[in-house]
Amino acid sequence: MAFMQTFAGTNAGDKRRNGKLDYHVSSFLEPAAWPVLSDEVLYSLPGEIVETIEPHSEADRVAVLVNLLCAFGNAIGRGAYKRIGPDVHHLRIYAALVGQTSKARKGTSWVYVRELMREADPLWATDNVQNGLSSGEGLIHAVRDPVRKENKKTGETETLDEGVINKRLLVVEPEFASTLKMIARDGNTLSPVVRQAWDGDLLQVMTRNSPSKATGSHVSILGHITKEELLRHLNETETANGFANRFLWLLVRRSKELPFGGNWDTVEKGPLVERLRSALAFGSNSVEIDWGESAREDWIAVYGELSEGRPGLFGAVTGRAEAQVTRLAALYAVLDRSHLIERPHLKAALALWEYAEESARYVFGDATGDAVADDILRALQSAGAKGMTRTEIRDLFGRNKKSERVDQALALLLKAGRVRRVEEPTGGRPVERWFLA
């Protein structure tokens, strides 16, 4: 669902389809290419910050941009928000930068944003940015409520733990593969707590040994990972339970070669820092962000496609498109110190979502997210025109998979239109032969 959008408006070249926003939805089966970041994302203050940093950094501009949006959305805390039905969405986002180890400049992209944010909000930069995401209990502890207990002898309430007053937390995780490996361990509670933190402000795990909880939390996550690590460690459970689609997965690579490192130290940052500080003050107020008139028609035009599910692993990791775009559009509005999402804010958000979506297509391709089904697809591709019988498919797994599990995988592929089945007469019981669709 890549949006090659052309917004109607004042430009003579704007296009309409039945009076609505025109966009193109690409085929799920098209070969994936490295995504192209539209200049639409560089709107207003975020764009000026990225363009100021770009000549002095080898980092991908999408990495700098998403670092900024994620950091800003966390620093404003539970201030500005957007309602989606009965749900209140505060403007925190999760993002994972996917690129080569030490070559994609993932960490470098954070350094510049961190400096600007430190100038604009030094207390947040010092106290509210951490790493080491390994367990649900650990995440809760970082934003925990006070723990109090009644003294049975005196009847007085004793404070065992003062808790954390400032519940903003940005987790910057340079080794996000380690986080995914921890999640896969039996008994690890990180995945459900991370999902709770994206959804709302109450974090807790139902265990006797960990009674702590956090209310009023505001957690954002920035992870760095390679494509190979991501495919290896993001398992079926995490794609099925909604962990993966709470993240923006963004391909990044080195933008240029700067043998001498640029001249960032000579840049006059004061005006940008002052505007950033002003936007933080605006966004820290409890204000509802609503749709402006200029964006309503365009939002109606794209909403149906955004909210429509897609098959396979690609569909699983992009399954919260409408919510992600809404949060991004609201962030652009707040950075513009606007109570309303107007057309330029929505255009920027859709352009960034398009990049995230095409990144997911590049990384995950046509995988189903079901390991058995994907093994069957690869085998059928190798078999070509002769196909494979059900017995041959079963033997792929050395008879280590129960027939019910193989049946489940074949049913998934059949429903998705990825395979076809033919019954061949034998004079007795017909033989099932399977082919790629």
N, C-alpha and C positions, 0 to 999 in steps of 0.2 A: 504494500500500500504506500508506494512512494509518491509524495505529492509534488508534481511538477506544476506548482500553482502559479496562476497569473491572476492577480487580484484586479477586479474592475475598479475604476476610480477616475482620476482626472487624466490619466495618460490615454492618448488616442489609441495606443496599441493594446490596451486592455481587452481581454476576451471574456465573453459570457457564454454560458450554456444554459438555455432556457431561463435567462435572467439571473443565473446564480454563478457562484465562483466556479471557474473551470480548473480542473486538475486531472492528472493522469494516474491511474492505478496500474502499476506494472505487474506483469504476470509473476506468480510465485515460482514458476519454473525457469524464468530468465536466468542466465548465468550471472553470478554476482561480480561486480566490479568495485574497485575502491571508491567509496563515496566521495562526492564533491560537496564542499560546504558552500552554501549560497551566501552571498554578501548580505542577504536580508537579515542574517543573525546579528550583524554588526550595527544594530540600531542604537542610537543615542549613547548614553554613558557607557554601557558594556562595550559597544563597538569602539568608542574612543579609547577606552583603556586597552583593549586588545591591540588596536592599531598603534598605540603609543609603545607598547611592549614589543610588538612584532619585530621591528628592525634590530633589536638588541638581544634577541633570544632565538635559539634553534628549536624551541618548542613549537608544536603544532598549534595553530591559533584556536582550533576547537578545544584543545586541552586547556589553554589559558582561559577561554570563555567559560567553560564548564566549571573550572576551579572557582572563578569569580562568582558565578550564579550560585554554586553550592555554598561557598563561604558566606556570601551576602545573605542567602536565605536562612542560614543558621544564625548569623549574628543578629538578625532582627527578632529572633526568638518567636514567641507566640504572640506576635503583634498582628500585622496584616494577615488576612486570611481570605479564602474564597469558599463559598458554599457550593456544594454539588449535591442537590437534593437535600436530604436531612443531614448530610455529613459536612463537617467543617474541615477544610484542608488548609493547614498552615503550610508555609511555603518552603518546606524542607525537601530536598531531593537527594537521591542516591545516584552516584555515577561511578562507572568503572572505565578507566582508560586502558584500552587494549592495544599493546604494541610491543615491539621487540625489547628484550632486556638491554638496558643501558644505551640503546640506540634510538629509541623513540622519544627521549627527553621528557618522559612522563613526570619525573620528579622536578625537573627544571621548570616545568610549567607552573608548579605550585609556588616556587620561590618568589616570583615577581608579585603574584597576587597576595601572598602572605605579607610581603613588605607593605603593600598599599593598605591592606586591612589592618596591619599593626599600627600604621599611622592614623587610620580613621577610627579604630576602636582598640586601643592597646590592651585594655582589660580583657576583652574577649580573646584576643590573639594570645595572651599569656595564659589564661585560665581555662579556656574552653576548647582547645585543640589538642587531641591526644591520638595515640595509636595503640596497637596491641589488642585487636578485636579477636577474642578467642572463645568466649563463652557468654551465654545469656546472663548468668549471674554477674559476670564481670561488667557487662554493659549496664545492667541495672545499678550496680554498685557505684558507677561513675556519676549517676544522676539520682541517687537513692533518696528516699524520704528519711526523716528522723526515725529512730527506733526508741520507743519508750516502753517502760515496764513498771507495773505497780509493785511497790514494796509491800509484801503481805504483812510485815510486822508493823510498819508505820502508816500504811495506807496511802503513802505519798507516791507520786509518779516520778520515776527516775529516768533520766535520759541516758540511754546506752550509746547512742550514736547521734551526733548533731545533724547528720545527713548533709545534703548539698543544697545550698540556697539557689545558686544560679544553675538552672537545668538545661542550658544550652550546651550541646556537645557536637563538635565536628570531629569525626574519626577519619584521619588520613592514614590509609593502610597501604604502604609501598609494596608489601608482599601479600596481596589479596589471595593468591593461591593458597597460602598457609591458612587463611581464614576459611576458605572452602574445604580444605582438608579437615579442619577442626569440626566443621559442621557435619561432615560425613561420619564422625565417630558416634558410636552408640551412646545414647544418654546425653549428648551435647544439646543444650537448649538455645543455642545462639540463633538458629533460623527462626523459630517462632517469635523470639524477642525482637529480632530485627524487623520482622513483619509487623509486629505490634507498634514498633517505633515509627514506621512509615505511616501507619494508619491513624494513630492517635497519640495520646499523651500518657496512657497508663501502661506500665511495664511490670510484669510479674510472672513468676513461674510457680507452678503448683507442686512444690516439693517441700517435704518436712524440714530438710536441712537448710533450705534457703528461703526464709520467710520474708526477705526484704522485697520491697516494691518501690516503684517510682511513679509519682503522679506529676502532671505538668511538665513532662520531659519534652525536649525538642532536639532530636537527634538527626544528624545528616552524616552521610558516608561518602568518602572518596577513595576508591581502590585503584591499584595499578596491577595489571596482570598481562601475561602474554596470551596470544590466541591458543597456543598449544596447551598451556596450563588450564585455560578456561574450558576447553573441550574435554580435557582429562578429568577435571575435578568437579564440574557442574553436573551433578548426577540427576537421574530421573526424578527423584523425590523433590529436589529443589526447583525443578522446572514445573512440576505438577502442582506444588503447594503454593505457588505465587511468590516465592523468594526472588526468582530471576526477573520477573516482570516489574518488580519495584525499582529496578536499576535501569539507568540509561547506559547501554554498552556502546562505547565510542572508539572507533579505530583512530589511532594517532601514530604519527611518524615524524621524524626530524624534518623541519620545514626548510632548512638551509644550512650551509656550513659557515660558521663564524670562528675562524681560527683564533681570533684575538678577543672573542667574547662580547663584542658590541660595546656600546658606551652608555649603558643604563645609568651609571653614576652621574652623568652630565645632564640627564633629563630633568626638567623642571616639573616635579610631580605635585607641587602644592595645589594648583587649581583642580586636578583630578581628585586628590585626597579630600579637598573641601566639598566637592560635589558628592563624593561617596559618603562622607560624613553626614551630609544633609539628607541623602537618601536613606541612610541608616536610621536617622532620627525620625524621618517620616514613616518608615516601615515598622519601627518599634512600637508605634501606637496601635492600639486595638481598633483596626478599621477594616470593614468589609470591602473587598474589591469586587466590583460588579462588571457586567458587560456594558461597554459603551455602544452607542447606536451605530457607530461606523464598523463595528466588528460583528454585530449580531447576525446579519445575513450571511456573512462568510462562515461563521461558526456553524450555523444551521447547515450550510452546504457541505462542510467536511465532517460533521459529527457522525453521520451514518457510517461512513467508511472507517473512521477512527475506531468506532465502537464495535465493528464487526470482527468476529474472531477469524484467525487464520490457522491453517493446519500446521502440524509438525512442531519441531523445536523452535523454529523461527516464530511461529504463532504464539508459542508458550512464553517466549521472552519479550514479546511486544504486546502482551495482552492487556496492558493498562494504558493504551495510547491516549484515550480521551482525558484521563486524569492527569497523565504526565504533561500533555500539552497545556491543560488548564493551569497547572502549577507554574509551568514555564512562562506562559503568557502573563500570569499575575505577577511573577517576579520582574518581568520586563516593565510592567506598569509601575510597580513600586519603585524600581530604579529610576523611573521617569517621574517619580513623585506624583503619580496619578491614582485617583480612586477608581478609575475605570480602565478596563482593558479595551483599548482602541485598536483599529486595524493594524497599525505598524507593530504593536505588541504581539498580536496574533500571528502576523506574517513571520516575525522573528522566531516565535515559538514553533510554528509549523516547520520552518526551515531547519531548525535544530533537531526537531523530532524526525524529519526526513533523513537527516544525517545519521541519527541513532538507529533508525529502522534499517537503513541500507548497510550500516555497520553490522547489525545483527544478521542480515541476509548474507553478508560476506563471511562472517565468522561461522554461522551455523548452517548455511546453505539449505539443502533439502532434507536434512536429517529430521527424523520424526520425534526424537527425544526418547524413543523406546529402543534400548540397546539391541534387543532380539530382532525387532523389526528392521533396524538399520543393518544388522548383519545379513538378514534375508535379502534386503534390497541390493547390497553389494554382491551377494552371491548370484542373484538373478541377473544383475548387470553383466557379470562375467559369463554366465551361461548363454546369454544372447538369445538367438532365435529358437534354440532347442528347449529353453525353459528348464524347469526342475519339477520332479514329482514331489508329492508331500513327503514320501519316504526319504528322498534325497535332502529335502529341507530339514527334516528331523535329524538326519545324520550329520548335518553341518555342526551340530552341537555335541557330537559324540554321544548322543542319547543322554546327555546331562541335563537337558531341559525337559520338563514334563510336557506331554502332548497338549495339555490344556494351555500351557504358556505359549507354545508355538501357535496354537489355534488363535489365541488372543492377539498375537502379533500379526498374523495373517488377516484377521478380521479388521484390525486397525488399518492395515495397508489397503485392503479392499474398500473399506468405507471412504478412505481418503482418495481413492481413485489412482493409487500408485501401482497396483498390480491387477492382473486379470486371471481368471481361473477357467480352465477348459477340462471337460470330462472326456476321456478317450475310451471308447468301447474296447473291450478285450475278450469278449465271449463269455466273460464272467462278471465279476465286480469291476465297474469302470475305474480307471486310474485318473486321479486328479493331477493335472499339470499346470504349473504356475508360471506366469510371464510378467515382465515389466509392462505396465500399461503404456 
